[in-house]
Amino acid sequence: EDQVTQSPEALRLQEGESSSLNCSYTVSGLRGLFWYRQDPGKGPEFLFTLYSAGEEKEKERLKATLTKKESFLHITAPKPEDSATYLCAVQAGNYGQNFVFGPGTRLSVLP
Amino acid sequence: EAGVTQSPTHLIKTRGQQATLRCSPISGHTSVYWYQQALGLGLQFLLWYDEGEERNRGNFPPRFSGRQFPNYSSELNVNALELEDSALYLCASSFESRVGGYTFGSGTRLTVV
């Protein structure tokens, strides 16, 4: 069964304190791994797509990396506005377009 | 470009009633997906529609159903509402043939009392 787990469940950082979020997956025929940001009561906002091991994507203070079993979302010098829940999702070969989402990491950045 | 739009934003229903949620995908997107996000839980896949057909459904009872119209908009119906159906219902759209991220709407908050 395809599975996605994320750690930690929650993370509190001081402004400027860099850290990483982990997404581990077990899927057959990975077609893509996706990171989303979700603010409370809102729909997830697309951040990155990663397709193959070794690939990296960057956007402002965020950098996503991918290996054969996990992905990391690195946050460099975070600001309070980076506070949100970060979701990881995988698109597997036997799921068509359907995604399997992880439970998310709730990030709080304190000023 | 208009994003994925969902209506209503909030919906309050009584247990046993029916709820209808609506979604308009991004122009040109043929696939619509529905997800349920209960408080404190992750996104659970409900239904996938493409070109008017139901392509796949998640592990939900038959009282969760929907359809996709010729203009690719979609409707999610929940019959015989139960208290545990209270959740944020999210709609997303994409091109069917493209491997890529969904674009989500802002959701409908359904509260069953």
Interface residues (C-beta under 8 A of the other chain):
Chain A: R31 G32 F34 Y36 G41 K42 G43 P44 E45 F46 T49 Y51 L87 A89 Q91 Y95 G96 Q97 N98 F99 V100 F101 G102 P103 G104
Chain B: V4 S31 Y33 Y35 L41 G42 L43 F45 W48 D50 R55 N56 L88 L90 A92 S94 E96 V99 G100 G101 Y102 T103 F104 G105 S106 G107 R109
